[in-house]
Amino acid sequence: MINSSPLFRRNRLYLLAIVFMLRDLLKYLLLSIIISVSPATMDLGLLAQEVQPWSGFGIEATTTAGKVIKHEAKFTLPIPELSTGLDINLLLQTYGKKEWEQRRHYPLIGLAFGYVNYGIDSIYGRCFSMYPNIIVPIISGKKLTWDLRMGDGIGYVTKTYHRTAPVDTINVAIGSHINDFARFMTDLRYHINNHWDVQVDGNITHISDGSFHKPNLGINMIGAGIGVRYSPVTSRPPHIVRDLKPLKNRWLVEFRGTMAYVSSYTPGGPLYPVYLATGYVSRRWHSKNKFFGGIDYSYHENIYAYLRNNSLEPGHEAQNSYKSAVIAGNEFLLGRLGIVLQAGVYLRQAYIKQDPIYEKIGGNYYFVQKEHGPIKEFFLCVYVKTDLSVAELGEAGIGIGF
């Protein structure tokens, strides 16, 4: 149990955890860019002569405007009239170097740098973010494209809740400077030529620190944007098209073990560990997805400490500090990366009750991916668990599939 760490150590630990979570995603993006600008690395001779250095690379700038949403009664902050922002995205159009790129209809991968001015700087402050993202085509035409973009990374917020100087007890949404930053966007894009595109979009943005510090209601914002994309060589490099055989729709038995740290229920209080275990069955489908269903379990030291400190349920603190749930979800496979969307319904709640339904979003990075053998998958996993619109915790761990 962690009960007396200085605040600066907590911030440093949290920052390091997020940096390591992002490392593999950034590594994949940078390696992909290096491969794209080096024709000598391509193993298809004819296409290597056709693809020019920096082909498929682009820079996209989007200006956004939106509104902060009051997502629960405890969100007592004044709502700004208008929130604005700017998003710069470094993009790479995949062209089939990896098999998964063809199976996913050649998505774009990007690294974005964002800025948000929430509109009341003295309370909300401003947010600066960096987040890897993927853009998947929904409908593609010669001139018009409808895309879906998903991204998650790190955000730095300039204003937080403070009970000491500089005092700010109004901002009950943000408890720390370092936060998880997630953005979901859908856009309609017009293709002017091989160098220029323009687009309009609708977007949802969420920031919170996963209860690492309290208070932690998070900030949700819905908005729209207009943008332009420039590709110095071409936005549409020629595709590698293979005769891919469908992968077997196999069943796997899988297990995950993860851990989280959350703050006590008092602002500025100590950190406590949360231990989570998940067992589930998965089935691959369409060679690029995995549907899964199973059981979630979690044990919460913060709830145990709350019961002990307040003399509640004496002698039964432990059995009132765990949760179990039935879960279902889908994993979108992108080579060694997997994007996980999961929903759960509680079978049993702990002493402190929450909404009966919760969600998890996150990613898996696979160190082992085999079609045969006793161990078919071994992966690192990172997720954010939310109760409807409020983040409960951020967890990280490992998983295995048989």
N, C-alpha and C positions, 0 to 999 in steps of 0.2 A: 504494500500500500504506500502510495506517495502522498505525503501530507504536509510537507513544509518546504518545497522547492521554491527558490526565489523566482520572481516573475520573469526576469530576463532569461533564466534557464529554460523556462517553459517555452518562451517564444523561440529560442534557439532550437530546441528539440523539435518543435512543430515545423519550423522552417526547413530543417534538415530532412524531416520525414517527407515533406512535399517535394523537395528537390529530388530525393531518390525516387519518388513515385513518378516524376516527370522524366527522369533520365532516359529510360528505355524508349519512351515515345519520341523524345527529341533525337536520340541516336538514330532511330529508324528514319526520321525525316531527313536528317543531315546525310545519312548514307544514301538515301534515295536521290537526293540532289546531286551528290558526287557521281553516282552511277549515271544519272541523266546527262551530265555534261562531259562524260568520258566515253566516246564511242568505242575505244579500244576494249572496254570491259564487256561489250555486248557479244553474245555468243551466236547471234544470227547474222551472218555476214552480210547478206543482201540488205537487211534493214539497217545495219550499222552504217551503211553508206548513205542512207536516206535521212537518218535522224541527226540533226545538227546539234552542236553543243548548246546547252541552255534551252533546248526545245521543250516546250511544255511548262517552263517556269514563268510565273507571273506575279505581279504585285497588285493587290486590290485595296482600295480605300473606300470606306463606307462611313457616312455620317448618319447618326441615329437620333431619334427623339422619342420619348416615351413617358410613361407614368408609373410611379411607385404604387404597388398594390398593398392595401392593408389586408393581410392574409389571415389574421386572427385578432381576437379581442385584445390580447395583451400588447399588440402593436400600437402604442400610444403616441408615436412620433407624428408631428405635423406632416401632412402629405404635400410635397412640392407641386407647384402648378405644372412644371415641365422639367424633365430630366433629359440631358443631351449627352452625346458621346461621339467618339471617333474610333474606328477600328481599322488597323493596317494588317493585312494578311499576306504572308509570303506563301505562294502556292506552287505546287508541282502537279501537273496533270500526268497521272499514270498512263502507261501505254501497253502494258502486258508483259513487262519484264518478269514479274512473278505471276504464277497461275491464278492466285486469288484476285489479282487486278482484273483479269478477264472475266472471272466468275462474278465479280461485283460490277461489271459494266464500266470499268475504267474510271474509278472515282478520283477526286483530287484530294491530296493531303496538304495540310498547311500548318503554319505556325503564326499565330495572330498576336498582336500587341494592341491592347485596348485602353481606352480612357473614358470614364463616366463622370460627369458633373451632375449630381443628383438634384441640385437646384437650391438647397439650403446648406450652404457650405459650413456654417457655424455648428450644425448638428450632424449632418450626414458625412461631411467631408467629401472627398473625391476618391475614386478607385482607379488604380493602374494595374493592368493585368497582362499576363502572358499565358497563352493556352494553345496546345496542339489541337487540331480539328480535322475532320474529314467531311468532304462534300460528296454526297451520293446523288446521282441523277435519278429523278423520278420519271420525267418525260423529257426526251431529247429530240429536238428537231434541228433543221438546218439553220434556222435563225433564232428560234425561241427554245429556251430550256427552263424546266422547273426542277429546282434542286432542293435537297434537304441537307442542312449543315449541323453538325454536333461537335461541341468542343468543351473541354474541361481542363482547368489548370490552376494557376495561382494568382491571387489578387491582393494588392496592398491598399488598404483603406486608411486615409489620413486622419479620420476622427473615430474614436471609440468611446465606450462607456468608461467613465473614470469617477471614482469617489474621492480621489486626491487631486491636487492641482496638476494640470488644469482640470477643474471639476466639470464633468458632463454626465449627469444622471438622466438626461432625457433620451439619449441614444441607447435604448434597450435592445436594439437590433444587432449591434456589432460589439463583441467583447474583446476583440484583439485586432491588431493591424494586419496580420497575415491570415488570409481566408482562402477557402476553395472558391473558384470562379467558374461557373458553368453557363454556357450560352447555347441556345437552340434557335435555329433560324431556318426559314424557308424563303426562297427567293425566285423571282421570275426574271430571267436574264435574256437580253437581246444581244445577239452576236453581230457586231458591225462588220468586222473583218477578222483576220487571223491575229491582229494585234490588240484590238479594242473590243471590250464588252461593257455594257451598262446594265444595271439591275435595280429593282425595287424589292424590299423584303419586309417580312414580319418577324419579330424576334422576342424571345423570352430570356431574361438574364436573372441568375440567382447567385448570391454570395452568402457565405456563412463559414464558421470555423468548426462545424460539426460538434458543438458543445464542448470544445476544448477549453473555452472560457465562457463563463456566464456573465451577463445575459447573452443569449444567442438565438434571437428570433430570425435573424437573417433579413436580407432585403431582396424582394422579388420585384422585377420591373418588366412591363410589357411595352413594346414599342414597334416602330417601323423605321426603315432606312432607305437611302438611295446611295448608289455607289458606282464606281468605275473600276475596271480591271485592265491592266496593260501587260502584254506579253511581248518582250523585246524580239523574240524569234518567231514563235507561233504558239497559239493557245491549243492547237490541235495537231500534235505529232501523230505520225502514222502508227496504227495499232499493230501489235503482234497478235495474230489470231492462230491459236493452236486448236487441234482436234482433241479437246479435253473429254476424257471419259468421266461420267458421273461417279462421285464417290459413294461408297456404300452407306445406306441409311442405318448406321450401326447404333446399337444401344450400349451405353456405358453406365457403370456404377461409380459415382464420384463422391469425394469428401473434401470439405474445406475446413481449415482451422485458421481463425483470424483473431486479432486483438485490437482493442481501441483504448484510448484514454479520454475520460470525460471529466469535466469539472463538477464539484459539488453543487448543491442547489443554492448556494450563497455566492453572490458576485465576489470574485477574487479568492474563492475558497480553494482547497487542495484538489489535486487530480487523483482519480481512481481508475483502475483498470476494468475493462469489460472483456470477458472471454466469450467467444462465439464459435459454434461448431455447426456445420451444415452437411447433411447427407441427402443425396438426390440421385435420380436416374435421368439420363439425358439421351436424346435421340437426334442424330444429325439428319437434316433434310435439305434438299436442293443443293447439296455439296458445300453450302456456305453459311448454314445456320445450325444452331443446336437448341432444341426445345428441352426444357427440364422441369422437373417437379420433385418435391421432397419435403424435408423437415428442417426448420431453423431452430437453434437453441442458443440462448445467451444468458450469462450470469453477470450481474451488475454489482460491483463492489460499492459503487456510490449509493445505491439503494440500501444495501446492507448497512453501510455507515450511517445513513439517514435514520434507519429504524433503531439502530443502537443508540445513537446520540439523542433520540427523542423518546426512548423507552417505549417503542411501539412493537407490538407482537413479540414480547420477550420470550426467548427460547425458540422462536420460530423465524428468526430473521433471515436465515439462509434460504428456507423454502419459500419465502416471500420476495426473494431477490432474483428470481430467474423467470425467463419468458420462453415460450415455445410457440411455433407457428407452422402452418402448412404453406408452402411456397410454390410458385410457378413463374416461369420466365423464358426469355429467349436470349441467346448469345449470337451476335453477328460476327462471323469469323473473317478476319483480315490477315491471313498468313499466321504469323506467330502472335498476333494481337487478337483479342476478342472483346467486343463491347457488350456489356451485360445489362439487361433491363429485367428487374425482378419485382414481383408483388407478393405480399404475404398477408395472411389472415391469422390473427392470434388464436391459438388454442387455449393458451393460458397466459395471463398477464401477471406482472409483478404487483407489489403493493400499490405503487404509484401507477394509476391507470392512464392509458393513452388511447388514441383512436384505434378502432379494431383492425384497420387496414394500414399497411405501411409499404414503402417502396425502397428498392435499392438500385443504384446506378453506379457503374464502375467498369473496370477492365481487368482482363487476364493477360499475362504475358507468358507464353509457353516455352519452357526450356526443353520439354520432351513432347513430340507429336509423332506417334507411330500408329500404323494400321494393324500391326501384329505384335505379339508379345504380351507378357502379363501386365506390365505397366504401359499404358498407351498415352497417358498425358501426365505431365507434372508442370505446375504453373505457379507463378506469383500473382496474387490478386489484391486489388485495392478497390474499395467501394465506399459510397456515402449512403447512409440509411436515413430516410426521411419519413416523418409521420405526416402524410399529405404534403403540406407546404413548409414544414419546419424541420430542419436537419437535426437528427438525434445524435449521430456519431459518424466518425470516419474510421474505417477498419482496414487493416492490412494483414496479409498472411500468405499461406501456401495452400495448394490443392493438388489432388491426385485422382486419376481416373483409371479404372480397370475394365 
